Amino acid sequence: MAKWMITYSKDEGTGVFEVEADDKPSMEQAVQWLLEMAAQNYPQEEPKDMPHETQTPAVRLLERYGIAVTGIALE
């Protein structure tokens, strides 16, 4: 299994989340893993607007935790 680094920005800084997977994770999979990690490690922010049920996971990650995925690279 390969080790993948998912980089993300939060609070004007950069973080790295490492995962092991045979193939390069899709952006959707990376966002899902970061949502799960953020729920355990960061307080949820109050939304600026009324949340919409049809929000994509990436929008939820940004609005709830202030996190945006910036890259996926092989370690």
C-alpha distances in whole Angstrom, upper triangle without the diagonal:
4,7,10,13,16,19,22,26,28,31,32,29,25,22,18,16,12,10,6,5,5,8,11,12,16,19,20,16,16,20,20,17,20,23,21,21,24,26,25,26,29,32,32,35,38,38,40,41,41,38,37,36,34,32,29,26,26,30,29,27,29,32,31,29,30,27,26,22,23,19,16,14,11,11
4,6,10,13,16,19,23,25,29,29,26,22,19,16,14,10,8,6,6,6,7,9,11,14,17,18,15,15,19,19,16,18,22,21,20,23,25,24,25,27,31,31,33,36,36,38,39,40,36,36,35,33,31,28,25,24,28,28,25,27,31,30,28,28,24,23,19,19,16,12,10,7,8
4,7,10,13,16,20,22,25,25,22,19,16,12,10,7,6,4,6,8,9,9,10,14,16,17,15,13,17,17,14,16,19,18,17,20,22,22,21,24,27,28,30,34,33,36,37,38,34,34,33,32,30,26,23,22,26,26,23,25,28,27,25,25,21,20,17,17,14,11,9,6,6
4,6,10,13,17,19,23,22,20,16,13,10,8,6,5,6,7,9,9,7,8,11,12,14,12,10,14,15,12,13,17,17,15,18,21,20,20,22,25,26,28,31,30,33,34,34,31,31,31,29,26,23,20,19,22,23,20,21,25,24,22,22,18,17,13,13,10,7,6,5,6
4,6,10,13,16,19,19,16,12,10,6,6,5,7,9,11,13,12,10,10,12,12,15,13,10,13,14,12,12,15,16,14,16,19,19,18,19,23,24,25,28,28,30,32,33,30,30,30,28,25,22,19,17,21,21,18,19,22,22,19,19,15,14,11,11,8,6,5,6,6
4,7,10,13,17,16,14,10,8,6,5,6,8,11,12,15,13,10,9,10,9,12,10,7,9,11,9,9,12,14,12,13,17,17,16,17,20,21,22,25,25,26,28,29,26,26,26,25,22,19,16,14,17,17,14,15,19,19,16,16,12,11,7,8,6,5,7,9,10
4,7,10,13,13,10,7,6,4,6,9,11,14,16,18,17,13,12,13,11,14,13,9,11,14,12,10,13,15,13,13,17,18,16,16,19,20,21,24,23,25,27,28,25,26,27,25,22,19,16,14,17,17,14,14,18,18,15,14,10,9,6,5,5,6,8,11,11
4,7,10,10,8,6,5,6,8,11,14,17,18,21,19,16,14,14,12,14,14,10,10,13,12,9,12,14,12,11,15,16,14,14,17,17,17,20,20,21,23,25,22,23,24,23,19,17,14,12,14,14,11,11,14,14,11,10,6,5,4,5,7,9,12,15,15
4,7,6,6,4,6,9,11,14,17,21,22,25,23,20,18,18,15,16,17,13,12,15,15,11,13,16,14,12,16,17,15,13,16,16,15,18,18,19,21,23,22,23,24,24,20,18,16,13,14,15,11,10,13,14,11,8,6,5,7,7,10,13,15,18,18
4,6,5,6,7,11,12,16,19,22,24,27,26,23,20,20,17,18,19,15,14,16,15,12,13,15,13,11,14,15,13,11,13,13,12,16,16,17,20,22,20,22,24,23,20,18,16,13,14,14,11,9,11,11,8,6,5,7,9,10,13,16,18,21,21
4,5,8,10,14,16,19,22,26,28,31,30,26,24,24,21,22,22,19,17,20,19,15,16,18,16,13,16,17,14,12,13,14,12,15,16,16,19,22,21,24,25,25,22,21,19,16,16,16,13,11,12,13,10,7,8,10,13,13,17,19,21,24,24
4,7,10,14,16,20,23,26,28,31,29,26,24,24,21,23,23,20,18,21,21,17,18,21,18,16,19,20,17,15,17,17,16,18,19,19,22,24,23,26,28,27,23,22,21,18,18,18,15,13,15,16,13,10,10,11,13,12,15,19,20,24,23
4,7,10,13,17,20,24,26,28,27,24,22,23,20,22,22,18,17,20,19,15,17,19,17,15,18,19,16,14,17,18,17,20,21,21,24,27,25,27,29,28,25,23,21,18,19,19,16,14,16,17,13,11,10,11,12,11,14,16,18,21,20
4,7,10,13,17,20,22,25,24,20,19,20,17,19,19,15,15,18,16,13,16,18,15,14,18,18,15,15,18,18,18,22,22,23,25,28,26,27,28,28,24,22,20,17,18,19,15,14,17,17,14,12,10,10,10,9,11,13,14,17,16
4,7,10,13,17,19,22,21,18,17,18,16,18,17,13,14,16,14,11,14,15,12,12,15,15,13,13,16,17,18,22,22,24,26,28,26,27,28,27,24,21,19,16,18,18,14,14,17,17,13,12,9,10,9,10,11,12,13,15,14
4,6,10,13,16,19,18,15,14,16,15,16,15,11,13,15,12,10,14,14,11,12,16,15,14,15,18,19,21,24,24,26,28,30,27,28,28,28,24,22,19,17,19,19,15,16,19,18,15,15,11,12,10,10,9,10,10,12,11
4,7,10,13,16,16,14,12,14,13,15,12,9,11,12,9,8,11,11,9,11,14,13,12,14,18,18,20,24,24,26,28,29,26,27,27,26,23,20,17,16,18,18,14,16,19,18,15,15,12,12,10,11,10,10,11,12,11
4,7,10,13,14,12,11,14,14,15,13,10,13,13,10,10,14,13,11,14,16,16,15,17,21,22,24,27,28,30,32,32,29,30,29,28,25,23,19,18,21,21,17,19,22,21,18,19,16,15,13,14,12,10,10,10,9
4,6,10,11,10,9,12,13,14,11,9,12,12,9,11,14,13,11,15,17,16,16,19,22,23,25,29,29,31,32,33,29,30,29,28,25,22,19,18,22,21,18,20,23,22,20,21,17,17,14,15,13,10,11,10,10
4,7,9,9,9,13,15,16,12,12,15,15,12,14,17,16,15,18,20,19,20,22,26,26,29,32,32,35,36,36,32,32,31,30,28,24,21,21,25,24,21,24,27,26,24,24,21,20,17,18,15,12,12,10,10
4,6,7,7,11,14,14,11,11,15,14,12,15,18,17,17,20,22,21,22,25,28,28,30,33,33,35,36,36,32,32,30,29,27,23,21,21,24,24,22,24,27,26,25,26,22,21,18,19,16,12,12,10,11
4,7,9,12,15,16,13,14,18,17,16,18,21,20,20,23,25,25,26,28,31,31,34,36,36,38,39,39,35,34,33,31,29,25,23,23,27,27,25,27,30,30,28,29,25,24,20,21,17,14,13,11,13
4,6,9,12,14,11,12,16,16,15,18,20,20,20,23,25,25,26,28,31,31,32,35,34,36,37,37,33,32,31,29,27,23,21,21,25,25,23,25,28,28,27,27,23,22,18,18,15,11,11,10,13
4,6,9,11,10,10,13,14,13,15,18,19,19,21,23,24,24,26,29,28,30,32,31,33,34,34,31,30,29,27,25,21,19,18,22,23,20,22,26,26,24,24,20,18,14,15,11,8,8,8,11
4,7,8,6,6,10,10,10,12,15,15,16,18,20,21,22,23,26,25,27,29,28,30,31,31,27,26,25,23,21,17,15,15,18,19,17,19,22,22,21,21,18,16,12,13,11,8,9,10,13
4,5,5,6,9,10,11,12,14,16,17,18,20,22,22,23,26,24,26,28,26,28,28,28,25,24,23,20,18,15,13,12,16,17,16,18,21,21,20,20,17,15,11,13,11,9,11,13,16
4,5,5,6,9,10,10,12,14,15,16,18,20,21,21,23,22,23,25,23,25,25,25,22,21,20,18,16,12,10,9,13,14,12,14,17,18,17,17,14,11,8,10,9,8,11,14,17
4,5,5,6,9,10,11,13,14,15,17,19,20,20,22,20,21,23,22,24,23,23,20,19,17,15,13,9,8,8,11,12,11,14,16,17,17,17,14,12,10,13,12,11,15,17,19
4,5,5,6,9,10,11,12,14,16,17,18,19,22,20,22,24,23,26,26,25,22,21,20,18,16,12,10,10,14,14,12,15,18,18,17,18,15,13,11,14,12,11,14,15,17
4,5,5,6,9,10,11,12,14,16,16,17,20,19,20,23,22,24,25,25,22,22,21,19,16,13,10,9,13,13,11,13,16,16,15,15,12,11,8,10,9,8,11,13,15
4,5,5,6,9,10,10,12,14,15,15,17,16,17,19,18,21,21,21,18,18,17,16,13,10,7,6,10,10,7,10,13,13,12,12,9,8,7,10,11,11,14,17,18
4,5,5,6,9,10,11,13,14,15,17,16,18,20,19,22,22,22,18,18,16,16,13,10,7,8,11,10,9,12,14,13,13,14,12,12,11,14,14,13,17,18,20
4,5,5,6,9,10,11,12,14,16,16,18,21,21,24,24,24,21,21,20,19,17,14,10,11,14,13,10,14,16,14,13,15,12,12,11,14,13,12,15,16,17
4,5,5,6,8,10,10,11,14,13,15,18,18,21,22,22,19,20,19,19,16,13,10,9,12,11,8,10,13,12,10,11,8,9,8,12,12,12,15,17,18
4,5,5,6,9,10,10,12,11,13,16,15,18,19,19,16,17,16,16,13,12,8,9,10,8,6,9,11,9,8,11,9,10,11,14,15,15,19,21,21
4,6,5,7,9,10,12,12,15,18,18,21,22,22,19,20,18,19,16,15,11,12,14,12,10,13,14,12,11,14,12,14,14,17,17,17,20,21,21
4,6,5,6,8,11,12,15,18,19,22,24,24,21,22,21,22,19,17,13,14,16,13,10,13,15,12,10,13,11,13,13,16,16,16,18,20,19
4,5,5,5,8,8,11,14,15,18,20,21,18,20,19,20,17,16,12,12,13,11,8,10,12,9,7,10,8,11,12,15,17,17,20,22,22
4,6,6,7,7,11,14,15,18,20,20,17,19,18,19,17,16,13,14,14,11,9,12,13,9,8,12,11,14,15,19,20,20,23,25,25
4,6,8,10,13,16,18,22,23,23,21,23,22,23,21,20,16,17,18,15,13,15,16,13,11,14,14,17,17,20,21,21,23,25,24
4,7,9,12,16,18,21,23,24,21,24,23,25,22,21,17,17,18,16,13,15,15,12,10,13,12,15,16,19,20,20,23,24,23
4,6,9,12,15,17,20,21,19,21,22,23,20,19,16,16,16,14,11,12,13,9,7,10,10,14,16,18,20,21,24,26,25
4,6,10,12,15,18,18,17,20,20,22,19,20,17,17,16,13,12,13,12,8,7,10,12,16,18,21,23,24,27,29,29
4,7,9,12,14,15,13,16,17,19,16,17,14,15,13,10,10,10,9,5,6,9,11,14,17,20,23,24,27,29,29
4,6,9,12,13,12,15,17,18,16,17,15,15,13,10,10,10,7,5,6,8,11,14,17,20,23,25,28,31,31
4,6,9,10,10,13,15,18,15,17,16,16,14,11,12,11,8,7,9,10,14,17,20,23,26,28,31,34,34
4,5,7,7,10,13,15,12,14,14,14,11,9,11,10,6,7,10,10,13,15,19,22,25,27,30,33,34
4,7,8,12,15,16,14,16,17,16,12,12,14,11,8,10,12,12,15,16,20,22,26,28,32,35,36
4,6,9,12,14,12,15,16,16,12,12,14,13,9,11,14,14,17,18,21,24,27,29,33,36,38
4,6,10,12,11,14,16,16,13,12,15,14,11,12,15,16,18,20,23,26,29,30,34,37,39
4,7,9,8,11,12,13,10,9,12,12,9,10,13,14,16,17,20,23,26,27,31,34,36
4,5,6,9,11,13,10,9,13,13,11,12,16,17,18,18,21,24,26,28,31,34,36
4,6,9,11,13,11,10,14,15,13,13,17,18,19,19,21,24,26,27,31,34,35
4,6,9,11,10,10,13,14,13,15,18,18,19,18,20,23,24,25,29,32,34
4,6,8,6,6,10,11,10,11,14,15,15,15,16,19,21,22,26,29,31
4,5,5,6,9,10,11,12,14,14,14,13,13,17,18,19,23,25,28
4,5,5,6,9,10,10,12,13,11,11,11,15,16,17,20,23,25
4,5,5,6,9,10,10,10,9,7,8,11,13,15,18,21,23
4,5,5,6,8,10,9,9,9,11,14,16,18,22,25,27
4,5,5,6,8,9,9,10,12,16,18,19,23,26,27
4,6,5,6,7,6,7,9,13,15,16,20,23,24
4,6,6,4,5,6,9,12,15,17,21,24,25
4,6,6,8,9,13,16,19,21,24,27,28
4,6,8,11,14,17,20,21,25,27,28
4,5,9,12,15,17,19,22,25,25
4,7,10,13,16,18,21,24,25
4,7,9,12,14,18,21,21
4,6,9,12,15,19,20
4,6,8,12,15,16
4,7,10,14,15
4,6,10,12
4,7,9
4,6
4
